[in-house]
Amino acid sequence: MINLIGALISGLLVGWAARFFYPGWVPMGLGMTILLGIGGSLLASFLAGGGRYGAQVNRAGCLASVLGAMALIFIGRHMF
């Protein structure tokens, strides 16, 4: 249960940071922000692990998660 709460809080913080640093207005609610942050963390972990899940991003994990979430915003805005 603690891991789930930690994932939600970190997802919220990473998603908020990605929305803050992304240029322009990003229209989404709190739930989508949390999912964006969790997705950005998963994307950063996937890319850092060379295509395998489970790899840890040691030094720049938070920054990589924010950049991953910003990439998801970019992809989402250009697909729809």
N, CA, C and O atoms as a GROMACS GRO file, in nm:
protein
  320
    1MET      N    1   0.082  -0.119   0.000
    1MET     CA    2   0.000   0.000   0.000
    1MET      C    3   0.087   0.126   0.000
    1MET      O    4   0.054   0.225  -0.066
    2ILE      N    5   0.197   0.122   0.074
    2ILE     CA    6   0.287   0.238   0.078
    2ILE      C    7   0.348   0.262  -0.059
    2ILE      O    8   0.364   0.377  -0.100
    3ASN      N    9   0.383   0.155  -0.132
    3ASN     CA   10   0.440   0.171  -0.266
    3ASN      C   11   0.340   0.237  -0.361
    3ASN      O   12   0.380   0.319  -0.444
    4LEU      N   13   0.214   0.203  -0.349
    4LEU     CA   14   0.112   0.264  -0.434
    4LEU      C   15   0.097   0.412  -0.403
    4LEU      O   16   0.088   0.495  -0.494
    5ILE      N   17   0.095   0.446  -0.277
    5ILE     CA   18   0.085   0.587  -0.238
    5ILE      C   19   0.209   0.664  -0.285
    5ILE      O   20   0.198   0.777  -0.332
    6GLY      N   21   0.326   0.603  -0.271
    6GLY     CA   22   0.449   0.667  -0.318
    6GLY      C   23   0.450   0.688  -0.467
    6GLY      O   24   0.496   0.791  -0.516
    7ALA      N   25   0.398   0.590  -0.542
    7ALA     CA   26   0.390   0.603  -0.688
    7ALA      C   27   0.294   0.714  -0.728
    7ALA      O   28   0.322   0.789  -0.822
    8LEU      N   29   0.183   0.727  -0.658
    8LEU     CA   30   0.087   0.834  -0.689
    8LEU      C   31   0.145   0.971  -0.659
    8LEU      O   32   0.128   1.064  -0.737
    9ILE      N   33   0.214   0.984  -0.546
    9ILE     CA   34   0.271   1.113  -0.510
    9ILE      C   35   0.385   1.150  -0.604
    9ILE      O   36   0.393   1.264  -0.649
   10SER      N   37   0.474   1.054  -0.634
   10SER     CA   38   0.583   1.086  -0.726
   10SER      C   39   0.530   1.112  -0.867
   10SER      O   40   0.583   1.197  -0.938
   11GLY      N   41   0.426   1.038  -0.908
   11GLY     CA   42   0.364   1.064  -1.038
   11GLY      C   43   0.305   1.203  -1.046
   11GLY      O   44   0.315   1.270  -1.148
   12LEU      N   45   0.243   1.247  -0.937
   12LEU     CA   46   0.188   1.382  -0.933
   12LEU      C   47   0.298   1.487  -0.944
   12LEU      O   48   0.284   1.584  -1.019
   13LEU      N   49   0.406   1.469  -0.870
   13LEU     CA   50   0.516   1.566  -0.873
   13LEU      C   51   0.585   1.570  -1.009
   13LEU      O   52   0.615   1.677  -1.061
   14VAL      N   53   0.611   1.453  -1.065
   14VAL     CA   54   0.676   1.448  -1.196
   14VAL      C   55   0.583   1.504  -1.304
   14VAL      O   56   0.628   1.579  -1.391
   15GLY      N   57   0.456   1.468  -1.300
   15GLY     CA   58   0.360   1.521  -1.398
   15GLY      C   59   0.343   1.671  -1.386
   15GLY      O   60   0.332   1.741  -1.488
   16TRP      N   61   0.340   1.721  -1.263
   16TRP     CA   62   0.328   1.866  -1.245
   16TRP      C   63   0.451   1.937  -1.299
   16TRP      O   64   0.440   2.041  -1.364
   17ALA      N   65   0.570   1.881  -1.271
   17ALA     CA   66   0.694   1.944  -1.320
   17ALA      C   67   0.698   1.943  -1.473
   17ALA      O   68   0.741   2.040  -1.535
   18ALA      N   69   0.654   1.832  -1.533
   18ALA     CA   70   0.653   1.825  -1.680
   18ALA      C   71   0.557   1.928  -1.738
   18ALA      O   72   0.588   1.994  -1.837
   19ARG      N   73   0.440   1.942  -1.676
   19ARG     CA   74   0.344   2.042  -1.725
   19ARG      C   75   0.397   2.183  -1.704
   19ARG      O   76   0.370   2.271  -1.786
   20PHE      N   77   0.471   2.205  -1.596
   20PHE     CA   78   0.526   2.337  -1.567
   20PHE      C   79   0.633   2.376  -1.668
   20PHE      O   80   0.636   2.489  -1.716
   21PHE      N   81   0.722   2.283  -1.702
   21PHE     CA   82   0.833   2.313  -1.791
   21PHE      C   83   0.798   2.301  -1.938
   21PHE      O   84   0.873   2.350  -2.022
   22TYR      N   85   0.686   2.237  -1.972
   22TYR     CA   86   0.647   2.226  -2.112
   22TYR      C   87   0.595   2.361  -2.160
   22TYR      O   88   0.512   2.421  -2.094
   23PRO      N   89   0.644   2.409  -2.275
   23PRO     CA   90   0.597   2.540  -2.322
   23PRO      C   91   0.452   2.535  -2.367
   23PRO      O   92   0.411   2.445  -2.441
   24GLY      N   93   0.376   2.630  -2.323
   24GLY     CA   94   0.235   2.636  -2.359
   24GLY      C   95   0.148   2.574  -2.251
   24GLY      O   96   0.197   2.515  -2.154
   25TRP      N   97   0.019   2.589  -2.269
   25TRP     CA   98  -0.078   2.540  -2.172
   25TRP      C   99  -0.111   2.396  -2.201
   25TRP      O  100  -0.136   2.361  -2.316
   26VAL      N  101  -0.111   2.311  -2.099
   26VAL     CA  102  -0.141   2.169  -2.115
   26VAL      C  103  -0.272   2.142  -2.041
   26VAL      O  104  -0.273   2.138  -1.918
   27PRO      N  105  -0.382   2.123  -2.114
   27PRO     CA  106  -0.512   2.105  -2.049
   27PRO      C  107  -0.535   1.961  -2.002
   27PRO      O  108  -0.568   1.873  -2.081
   28MET      N  109  -0.516   1.937  -1.871
   28MET     CA  110  -0.546   1.806  -1.814
   28MET      C  111  -0.568   1.820  -1.665
   28MET      O  112  -0.519   1.913  -1.601
   29GLY      N  113  -0.644   1.727  -1.611
   29GLY     CA  114  -0.678   1.730  -1.470
   29GLY      C  115  -0.574   1.660  -1.384
   29GLY      O  116  -0.467   1.621  -1.430
   30LEU      N  117  -0.610   1.644  -1.258
   30LEU     CA  118  -0.519   1.585  -1.161
   30LEU      C  119  -0.490   1.438  -1.192
   30LEU      O  120  -0.375   1.396  -1.183
   31GLY      N  121  -0.591   1.362  -1.227
   31GLY     CA  122  -0.572   1.221  -1.259
   31GLY      C  123  -0.481   1.201  -1.380
   31GLY      O  124  -0.394   1.114  -1.379
   32MET      N  125  -0.502   1.280  -1.482
   32MET     CA  126  -0.418   1.270  -1.601
   32MET      C  127  -0.275   1.315  -1.572
   32MET      O  128  -0.181   1.262  -1.630
   33THR      N  129  -0.259   1.411  -1.482
   33THR     CA  130  -0.125   1.456  -1.443
   33THR      C  131  -0.050   1.343  -1.374
   33THR      O  132   0.068   1.321  -1.400
   34ILE      N  133  -0.118   1.271  -1.284
   34ILE     CA  134  -0.056   1.158  -1.215
   34ILE      C  135  -0.019   1.049  -1.315
   34ILE      O  136   0.092   0.995  -1.310
   35LEU      N  137  -0.110   1.016  -1.406
   35LEU     CA  138  -0.080   0.914  -1.507
   35LEU      C  139   0.034   0.958  -1.598
   35LEU      O  140   0.115   0.875  -1.640
   36LEU      N  141   0.040   1.086  -1.630
   36LEU     CA  142   0.148   1.139  -1.712
   36LEU      C  143   0.282   1.121  -1.640
   36LEU      O  144   0.380   1.080  -1.702
   37GLY      N  145   0.287   1.152  -1.511
   37GLY     CA  146   0.411   1.137  -1.435
   37GLY      C  147   0.454   0.993  -1.424
   37GLY      O  148   0.572   0.962  -1.439
   38ILE      N  149   0.360   0.903  -1.399
   38ILE     CA  150   0.394   0.760  -1.390
   38ILE      C  151   0.439   0.709  -1.527
   38ILE      O  152   0.536   0.632  -1.536
   39GLY      N  153   0.372   0.751  -1.632
   39GLY     CA  154   0.412   0.711  -1.767
   39GLY      C  155   0.549   0.764  -1.804
   39GLY      O  156   0.628   0.694  -1.868
   40GLY      N  157   0.579   0.888  -1.764
   40GLY     CA  158   0.711   0.944  -1.789
   40GLY      C  159   0.820   0.869  -1.716
   40GLY      O  160   0.929   0.849  -1.770
   41SER      N  161   0.792   0.826  -1.594
   41SER     CA  162   0.888   0.747  -1.518
   41SER      C  163   0.911   0.612  -1.584
   41SER      O  164   1.025   0.566  -1.592
   42LEU      N  165   0.805   0.548  -1.631
   42LEU     CA  166   0.819   0.420  -1.699
   42LEU      C  167   0.895   0.434  -1.831
   42LEU      O  168   0.977   0.349  -1.865
   43LEU      N  169   0.868   0.541  -1.903
   43LEU     CA  170   0.938   0.564  -2.029
   43LEU      C  171   1.087   0.587  -2.004
   43LEU      O  172   1.171   0.533  -2.076
   44ALA      N  173   1.121   0.666  -1.904
   44ALA     CA  174   1.262   0.691  -1.872
   44ALA      C  175   1.331   0.564  -1.827
   44ALA      O  176   1.445   0.539  -1.865
   45SER      N  177   1.264   0.482  -1.748
   45SER     CA  178   1.321   0.356  -1.703
   45SER      C  179   1.342   0.260  -1.820
   45SER      O  180   1.443   0.190  -1.827
   46PHE      N  181   1.246   0.258  -1.912
   46PHE     CA  182   1.255   0.171  -2.029
   46PHE      C  183   1.373   0.212  -2.117
   46PHE      O  184   1.449   0.127  -2.163
   47LEU      N  185   1.387   0.341  -2.141
   47LEU     CA  186   1.495   0.389  -2.227
   47LEU      C  187   1.631   0.374  -2.159
   47LEU      O  188   1.729   0.342  -2.226
   48ALA      N  189   1.639   0.395  -2.029
   48ALA     CA  190   1.766   0.382  -1.957
   48ALA      C  191   1.809   0.236  -1.947
   48ALA      O  192   1.929   0.208  -1.939
   49GLY      N  193   1.715   0.145  -1.947
   49GLY     CA  194   1.746   0.003  -1.937
   49GLY      C  195   1.774  -0.062  -2.071
   49GLY      O  196   1.788  -0.184  -2.077
   50GLY      N  197   1.783   0.015  -2.176
   50GLY     CA  198   1.811  -0.041  -2.307
   50GLY      C  199   1.696  -0.123  -2.363
   50GLY      O  200   1.719  -0.218  -2.438
   51GLY      N  201   1.574  -0.089  -2.328
   51GLY     CA  202   1.457  -0.161  -2.379
   51GLY      C  203   1.404  -0.265  -2.283
   51GLY      O  204   1.312  -0.340  -2.319
   52ARG      N  205   1.458  -0.273  -2.163
   52ARG     CA  206   1.411  -0.368  -2.062
   52ARG      C  207   1.354  -0.290  -1.945
   52ARG      O  208   1.412  -0.190  -1.902
   53TYR      N  209   1.242  -0.336  -1.893
   53TYR     CA  210   1.188  -0.275  -1.771
   53TYR      C  211   1.265  -0.329  -1.652
   53TYR      O  212   1.324  -0.437  -1.659
   54GLY      N  213   1.265  -0.255  -1.544
   54GLY     CA  214   1.331  -0.298  -1.422
   54GLY      C  215   1.466  -0.233  -1.401
   54GLY      O  216   1.524  -0.248  -1.293
   55ALA      N  217   1.517  -0.163  -1.498
   55ALA     CA  218   1.645  -0.094  -1.480
   55ALA      C  219   1.623   0.030  -1.394
   55ALA      O  220   1.518   0.094  -1.400
   56GLN      N  221   1.723   0.062  -1.316
   56GLN     CA  222   1.713   0.178  -1.230
   56GLN      C  223   1.791   0.293  -1.290
   56GLN      O  224   1.902   0.275  -1.340
   57VAL      N  225   1.734   0.410  -1.284
   57VAL     CA  226   1.803   0.531  -1.326
   57VAL      C  227   1.855   0.593  -1.197
   57VAL      O  228   1.778   0.651  -1.120
   58ASN      N  229   1.984   0.582  -1.173
   58ASN     CA  230   2.038   0.621  -1.044
   58ASN      C  231   2.056   0.772  -1.028
   58ASN      O  232   1.999   0.830  -0.936
   59ARG      N  233   2.132   0.834  -1.114
   59ARG     CA  234   2.170   0.973  -1.091
   59ARG      C  235   2.063   1.074  -1.130
   59ARG      O  236   2.028   1.163  -1.051
   60ALA      N  237   2.012   1.062  -1.248
   60ALA     CA  238   1.921   1.164  -1.298
   60ALA      C  239   1.781   1.108  -1.318
   60ALA      O  240   1.716   1.138  -1.418
   61GLY      N  241   1.736   1.026  -1.226
   61GLY     CA  242   1.607   0.961  -1.240
   61GLY      C  243   1.490   1.057  -1.245
   61GLY      O  244   1.398   1.040  -1.325
   62CYS      N  245   1.493   1.158  -1.161
   62CYS     CA  246   1.383   1.254  -1.158
   62CYS      C  247   1.382   1.339  -1.284
   62CYS      O  248   1.276   1.361  -1.344
   63LEU      N  249   1.498   1.385  -1.325
   63LEU     CA  250   1.507   1.464  -1.447
   63LEU      C  251   1.466   1.381  -1.568
   63LEU      O  252   1.395   1.430  -1.656
   64ALA      N  253   1.512   1.257  -1.573
   64ALA     CA  254   1.474   1.170  -1.684
   64ALA      C  255   1.324   1.143  -1.685
   64ALA      O  256   1.264   1.135  -1.792
   65SER      N  257   1.263   1.130  -1.568
   65SER     CA  258   1.119   1.108  -1.560
   65SER      C  259   1.043   1.230  -1.612
   65SER      O  260   0.944   1.216  -1.684
   66VAL      N  261   1.089   1.350  -1.575
   66VAL     CA  262   1.024   1.472  -1.622
   66VAL      C  263   1.039   1.485  -1.773
   66VAL      O  264   0.944   1.521  -1.842
   67LEU      N  265   1.158   1.454  -1.825
   67LEU     CA  266   1.178   1.460  -1.970
   67LEU      C  267   1.093   1.356  -2.041
   67LEU      O  268   1.041   1.382  -2.150
   68GLY      N  269   1.079   1.238  -1.982
   68GLY     CA  270   0.992   1.136  -2.040
   68GLY      C  271   0.847   1.180  -2.042
   68GLY      O  272   0.776   1.156  -2.140
   69ALA      N  273   0.802   1.245  -1.935
   69ALA     CA  274   0.665   1.295  -1.930
   69ALA      C  275   0.645   1.408  -2.031
   69ALA      O  276   0.539   1.418  -2.093
   70MET      N  277   0.747   1.493  -2.048
   70MET     CA  278   0.736   1.598  -2.149
   70MET      C  279   0.730   1.539  -2.289
   70MET      O  280   0.660   1.591  -2.376
   71ALA      N  281   0.802   1.429  -2.312
   71ALA     CA  282   0.794   1.362  -2.442
   71ALA      C  283   0.654   1.306  -2.464
   71ALA      O  284   0.603   1.310  -2.576
   72LEU      N  285   0.592   1.253  -2.359
   72LEU     CA  286   0.455   1.202  -2.372
   72LEU      C  287   0.357   1.316  -2.401
   72LEU      O  288   0.263   1.297  -2.478
   73ILE      N  289   0.378   1.432  -2.341
   73ILE     CA  290   0.293   1.548  -2.372
   73ILE      C  291   0.308   1.584  -2.520
   73ILE      O  292   0.210   1.607  -2.590
   74PHE      N  293   0.433   1.589  -2.566
   74PHE     CA  294   0.460   1.624  -2.705
   74PHE      C  295   0.394   1.526  -2.801
   74PHE      O  296   0.330   1.566  -2.898
   75ILE      N  297   0.409   1.396  -2.772
   75ILE     CA  298   0.349   1.294  -2.858
   75ILE      C  299   0.196   1.305  -2.856
   75ILE      O  300   0.131   1.295  -2.960
   76GLY      N  301   0.140   1.325  -2.738
   76GLY     CA  302  -0.005   1.337  -2.726
   76GLY      C  303  -0.062   1.459  -2.798
   76GLY      O  304  -0.168   1.451  -2.858
   77ARG      N  305   0.009   1.569  -2.791
   77ARG     CA  306  -0.040   1.690  -2.858
   77ARG      C  307  -0.031   1.680  -3.009
   77ARG      O  308  -0.113   1.740  -3.079
   78HIS      N  309   0.064   1.606  -3.062
   78HIS     CA  310   0.079   1.596  -3.205
   78HIS      C  311   0.002   1.480  -3.267
   78HIS      O  312  -0.008   1.470  -3.389
   79MET      N  313  -0.052   1.392  -3.183
   79MET     CA  314  -0.134   1.283  -3.236
   79MET      C  315  -0.280   1.323  -3.248
   79MET      O  316  -0.352   1.270  -3.333
   80PHE      N  317  -0.325   1.415  -3.163
   80PHE     CA  318  -0.468   1.450  -3.164
   80PHE      C  319  -0.488   1.589  -3.208
   80PHE      O  320  -0.602   1.636  -3.215
   0.00000   0.00000   0.00000
